[in-house]
Amino acid sequence: MPPVPLPELRCICSRQQPMDTEEPNPASSRRTRSLRQRVGRASVLYILVPYFAVTIIFAVFQRRLMYQPTVADRLSITDSGLGADFGIDVELTTSDGYTLRGWLINGRSLHEQDRGNAPLVLYFPGNSLNRSERINELREVAARGFDVLIFDYRGFGDSTGSPTESTLSADAMLVWQYARNTLGYDERRIVVFGESIGGAVALSMWSTTNSRPPQPATLILNSTFSSMPQTVEWHYPLFPFRFLLLDRWPSIERIGRVHAPIIVFHGTDDKIVPVAHAHALADASSTARLIEIPGGAHNEIPMLQLRTELDGIMATLQKSDNHDATDNRGAENHGA
């Protein structure tokens, strides 16, 4: 049988169809470029320029933002309408020639001749106002039996000069030495009280550059921050302010050098210095005790709570006095 011819097989290949190519539209390209340029210019004009402007303003005026004094021509006890039994005016001259003015306020048992035995509260105020605007708080402390020594910072009240971290730190030691050496208070009977930035000023006395830091009876911190960069970062997280700070106040690095008992007061609703700063400070110290004030705002210590703590400190001092007196009588009897 003859072979049957097979049908011719053809390879059907798909032909590549030519792609439709459109000529670029010059007008559309120009519109796109123009839109991008406008967006870029708007970003620079409305975002970057204000951002850098605010940053520059902060860098230039940061100390005016940090220190907000109430200035007065004269704040003597007489000029402030306070009686002679309130206390006496005190004045110090700094090493660079500026004048610090303040008050030594009478406690219940202040007598000129026995200041060495009188308990003293060394009061470092916050970053605003002046001493005349703290009279109620000062009276409250004095009513617990403590003398109170308060100076207005440089540029505050009727003190001269301008505040910086370095000058306020030097002035803190000057005030401490004045209380000890000129007024004659026993450091074991001095309570150091720091309010907000005043706590940082107080803790500056325990900086690593001070080879002989104070040894007070107690240190009380009220609404104090762990450091200024951390505070600024919390308030302004999108700005580089923390890197531009001239005054950094690193309290967290200093509190561990304090060997005296420390009481840390802080309100849980503090919107200026978050309570987390108080926890950090307390954790960095082996002698600190944190007292949270539920719902408390910045610098808010309930007077009843402050009285309780001051009365406890006073009782400890009196117990120490009785112990010393017993030891002295024992030594005298032994000698006889």
C-alpha positions as CSV (number, residue, x, y, z in Angstrom):
1,M,0.0,0.0,0.0
2,P,1.5,3.3,-1.0
3,P,2.3,5.7,1.9
4,V,-0.2,8.3,2.7
5,P,1.3,11.7,2.4
6,L,1.2,13.7,5.7
7,P,-0.1,17.2,5.7
8,E,2.5,19.9,5.7
9,L,3.2,21.2,9.1
10,R,3.7,24.8,9.4
11,C,5.2,26.6,12.4
12,I,2.9,29.4,13.1
13,C,4.9,32.0,14.9
14,S,3.3,34.9,16.5
15,R,4.6,38.1,15.1
16,Q,5.5,40.8,17.4
17,Q,3.1,43.6,17.0
18,P,4.7,46.9,16.9
19,M,4.1,48.8,20.2
20,D,2.2,51.9,20.0
21,T,4.6,54.6,20.9
22,E,3.3,58.0,21.8
23,E,5.4,61.0,21.4
24,P,6.0,62.7,24.8
25,N,3.8,65.6,25.4
26,P,6.0,68.6,26.1
27,A,3.2,70.5,27.8
28,S,2.4,67.6,30.2
29,S,6.1,67.2,31.1
30,R,6.4,70.9,31.8
31,R,3.3,70.8,34.0
32,T,4.7,67.9,36.0
33,R,8.0,69.6,36.5
34,S,6.3,72.8,37.5
35,L,4.1,71.0,40.0
36,R,7.1,69.3,41.6
37,Q,8.9,72.6,41.8
38,R,5.9,74.3,43.4
39,V,5.7,71.5,46.0
40,G,9.4,71.7,46.7
41,R,9.2,75.5,47.1
42,A,6.2,75.2,49.4
43,S,7.9,72.6,51.5
44,V,10.9,74.9,52.0
45,L,8.8,78.0,52.5
46,Y,6.2,76.5,54.9
47,I,8.1,73.7,56.6
48,L,11.8,74.0,56.5
49,V,12.1,77.8,56.9
50,P,9.8,77.9,60.0
51,Y,11.5,74.8,61.4
52,F,15.0,76.3,61.2
53,A,13.7,79.7,62.3
54,V,12.2,78.2,65.5
55,T,15.4,76.3,66.1
56,I,17.5,79.4,65.8
57,I,15.2,81.4,68.0
58,F,15.4,78.7,70.7
59,A,19.2,78.6,70.4
60,V,19.5,82.4,70.8
61,F,16.9,82.9,73.5
62,Q,17.1,79.6,75.4
63,R,18.2,81.2,78.7
64,R,15.3,83.6,78.6
65,L,13.0,80.6,78.3
66,M,14.8,78.7,81.0
67,Y,15.0,81.5,83.6
68,Q,12.0,83.7,84.0
69,P,12.6,86.0,86.9
70,T,10.4,88.6,88.5
71,V,12.7,91.6,89.0
72,A,12.4,94.1,91.8
73,D,14.3,97.2,92.8
74,R,14.4,96.3,96.5
75,L,13.0,93.4,98.5
76,S,14.2,94.1,102.0
77,I,12.0,92.8,104.8
78,T,10.9,96.3,105.6
79,D,10.1,97.2,102.0
80,S,8.1,93.9,101.6
81,G,5.9,94.9,104.5
82,L,7.1,92.2,106.8
83,G,7.7,92.6,110.5
84,A,11.1,92.7,112.2
85,D,10.3,89.3,113.8
86,F,10.1,87.7,110.3
87,G,13.9,87.7,109.9
88,I,16.9,89.7,108.6
89,D,18.1,90.8,105.2
90,V,21.3,89.0,104.0
91,E,23.6,89.8,101.2
92,L,26.5,88.1,99.4
93,T,29.0,89.3,96.9
94,T,30.1,86.7,94.3
95,S,33.7,86.2,93.1
96,D,32.9,88.1,89.9
97,G,31.4,91.1,91.7
98,Y,27.7,90.5,91.6
99,T,25.3,90.8,94.5
100,L,23.0,88.2,95.8
101,R,20.3,89.3,98.2
102,G,18.0,87.2,100.4
103,W,16.5,86.6,103.8
104,L,17.3,84.6,106.8
105,I,13.9,83.8,108.3
106,N,13.3,83.1,111.9
107,G,12.1,79.7,113.0
108,R,10.3,79.3,116.3
109,S,13.4,79.0,118.3
110,L,16.0,81.1,116.5
111,H,18.4,82.8,118.9
112,E,21.5,84.7,117.7
113,Q,23.7,82.9,120.2
114,D,22.8,79.3,119.4
115,R,22.6,79.2,115.6
116,G,25.0,76.2,115.6
117,N,22.2,74.2,117.3
118,A,19.3,75.6,115.3
119,P,18.0,73.6,112.3
120,L,18.1,75.4,109.0
121,V,16.4,74.9,105.6
122,L,18.5,76.1,102.7
123,Y,15.9,77.0,100.1
124,F,16.7,76.9,96.4
125,P,13.7,78.2,94.4
126,G,12.4,77.4,91.0
127,N,13.0,79.2,87.7
128,S,10.5,82.0,88.0
129,L,9.2,84.7,90.4
130,N,11.3,85.9,93.4
131,R,11.5,85.3,97.1
132,S,8.7,87.8,98.0
133,E,6.3,85.6,96.0
134,R,7.1,82.6,98.2
135,I,6.3,84.1,101.6
136,N,3.6,81.7,102.4
137,E,5.8,78.6,101.7
138,L,8.7,80.2,103.7
139,R,6.4,80.9,106.7
140,E,5.1,77.3,106.6
141,V,8.7,75.9,106.8
142,A,9.6,78.4,109.6
143,A,6.5,77.4,111.5
144,R,7.9,73.8,111.8
145,G,10.8,75.2,113.8
146,F,13.4,75.7,111.1
147,D,15.2,78.8,110.2
148,V,15.1,79.4,106.4
149,L,17.8,80.9,104.3
150,I,16.8,81.9,100.8
151,F,18.7,84.0,98.2
152,D,17.3,85.1,94.8
153,Y,19.4,83.9,91.9
154,R,21.3,86.3,89.7
155,G,18.9,88.5,87.8
156,F,16.0,87.5,90.1
157,G,14.3,89.9,92.6
158,D,16.9,92.5,93.6
159,S,20.0,90.3,92.9
160,T,22.3,91.5,90.1
161,G,23.8,89.6,87.2
162,S,22.4,87.0,84.8
163,P,21.8,83.3,85.5
164,T,23.7,80.5,83.9
165,E,24.4,76.9,85.0
166,S,28.0,77.7,85.8
167,T,27.3,80.9,87.8
168,L,24.3,79.4,89.7
169,S,26.3,76.3,90.6
170,A,29.1,78.5,92.0
171,D,26.6,80.6,93.9
172,A,25.0,77.5,95.4
173,M,28.3,76.6,97.0
174,L,28.8,80.2,98.1
175,V,25.4,80.2,99.9
176,W,26.3,76.8,101.5
177,Q,29.6,78.2,102.8
178,Y,27.9,81.3,104.0
179,A,25.4,79.3,106.0
180,R,28.2,77.1,107.5
181,N,31.1,79.5,108.0
182,T,29.6,82.9,108.4
183,L,26.2,82.2,110.0
184,G,27.6,79.2,111.9
185,Y,25.0,76.5,111.2
186,D,26.1,72.9,111.7
187,E,25.8,71.1,108.4
188,R,24.3,68.1,110.1
189,R,21.3,70.3,111.0
190,I,20.9,71.8,107.5
191,V,18.1,70.6,105.2
192,V,18.6,71.5,101.6
193,F,15.4,72.1,99.7
194,G,15.3,72.4,95.9
195,E,12.2,73.3,93.9
196,S,12.1,72.3,90.2
197,I,15.3,73.8,88.7
198,G,16.3,74.6,92.3
199,G,16.7,70.9,92.8
200,A,19.2,70.9,90.0
201,V,21.0,73.9,91.5
202,A,21.1,72.1,94.8
203,L,22.5,68.9,93.2
204,S,25.2,70.9,91.5
205,M,27.0,71.0,94.8
206,W,27.6,67.3,94.3
207,S,29.2,67.7,90.9
208,T,32.3,65.7,90.2
209,T,34.4,68.9,90.2
210,N,33.5,69.5,93.9
211,S,36.0,67.5,96.0
212,R,34.2,68.4,99.2
213,P,30.5,68.2,98.7
214,P,28.0,69.1,101.5
215,Q,26.9,66.5,104.1
216,P,23.4,67.9,105.1
217,A,20.8,66.3,107.3
218,T,18.5,65.7,104.4
219,L,18.0,66.8,100.7
220,I,14.4,67.4,99.6
221,L,13.7,67.6,95.9
222,N,10.4,68.9,94.6
223,S,9.4,68.4,90.9
224,T,13.0,68.2,89.9
225,F,14.0,66.9,86.4
226,S,16.7,64.3,85.8
227,S,18.4,66.5,83.2
228,M,17.5,69.5,81.1
229,P,18.1,67.7,77.7
230,Q,15.6,65.0,78.7
231,T,13.0,67.6,79.7
232,V,13.4,69.5,76.5
233,E,13.2,66.4,74.4
234,W,10.0,65.4,76.1
235,H,8.4,68.7,75.3
236,Y,9.8,69.1,71.8
237,P,10.6,65.7,70.3
238,L,10.7,66.9,66.7
239,F,13.3,69.6,67.3
240,P,17.0,69.3,68.0
241,F,16.9,71.6,71.0
242,R,18.4,69.1,73.4
243,F,21.7,69.2,71.4
244,L,21.8,73.0,71.5
245,L,21.4,73.5,75.3
246,L,24.0,75.7,77.0
247,D,22.8,74.7,80.5
248,R,22.3,71.0,80.8
249,W,21.8,70.5,84.5
250,P,22.7,66.7,84.7
251,S,21.0,65.9,88.0
252,I,20.9,62.2,87.2
253,E,24.7,62.1,87.2
254,R,25.0,63.9,90.5
255,I,22.4,62.5,92.8
256,G,24.3,59.2,93.4
257,R,27.1,61.2,95.2
258,V,24.7,62.4,97.9
259,H,25.1,60.3,101.0
260,A,22.4,62.1,103.0
261,P,18.8,60.9,103.0
262,I,16.8,62.2,100.0
263,I,13.1,62.8,99.7
264,V,11.8,63.2,96.2
265,F,8.4,64.8,95.9
266,H,6.6,64.7,92.5
267,G,3.1,65.0,91.2
268,T,1.7,62.3,89.0
269,D,0.0,64.9,86.8
270,D,3.0,67.1,86.3
271,K,2.9,68.5,82.7
272,I,6.2,70.3,82.9
273,V,8.4,67.6,84.4
274,P,6.9,64.1,83.9
275,V,6.9,61.9,87.0
276,A,9.2,59.5,85.2
277,H,12.1,61.9,86.0
278,A,11.4,61.4,89.7
279,H,11.6,57.7,89.3
280,A,14.9,58.0,87.4
281,L,16.4,60.2,90.1
282,A,15.2,57.9,92.9
283,D,16.5,54.8,91.1
284,A,19.9,56.5,90.7
285,S,20.3,57.0,94.4
286,S,20.7,54.5,97.2
287,T,19.4,56.9,99.8
288,A,16.3,58.4,98.0
289,R,12.7,57.9,98.9
290,L,10.1,58.8,96.3
291,I,6.8,60.3,97.4
292,E,4.3,60.5,94.5
293,I,1.5,63.0,94.9
294,P,-1.6,61.6,93.1
295,G,-3.0,64.1,90.7
296,G,-0.4,66.7,91.7
297,A,0.8,69.2,89.2
298,H,4.2,70.9,89.0
299,N,5.6,72.1,92.4
300,E,2.5,71.0,94.3
301,I,3.3,69.5,97.6
302,P,0.3,69.3,99.9
303,M,1.1,71.4,103.0
304,L,0.0,68.6,105.3
305,Q,2.5,66.2,103.6
306,L,5.3,68.7,103.8
307,R,4.6,69.4,107.4
308,T,4.7,65.6,108.1
309,E,8.1,65.2,106.5
310,L,9.6,68.3,108.1
311,D,8.3,67.2,111.5
312,G,9.9,63.8,110.9
313,I,13.2,65.4,110.1
314,M,12.9,67.7,113.2
315,A,12.2,64.6,115.4
316,T,15.3,62.9,114.0
317,L,17.5,66.0,114.8
318,Q,16.1,66.2,118.3
319,K,16.7,62.5,118.8
320,S,20.3,63.0,117.7
321,D,20.6,65.9,120.1
322,N,19.4,63.8,123.0
323,H,21.8,61.0,122.1
324,D,24.7,63.5,121.9
325,A,23.7,65.0,125.3
326,T,23.6,61.5,126.8
327,D,27.0,60.7,125.4
328,N,28.4,64.0,126.8
329,R,27.1,63.3,130.3
330,G,28.5,59.8,130.2
331,A,31.9,61.2,129.2
332,E,31.8,63.8,132.0
333,N,30.8,61.2,134.6
334,H,33.5,58.9,133.4
335,G,36.1,61.7,133.7
336,A,34.9,62.5,137.2
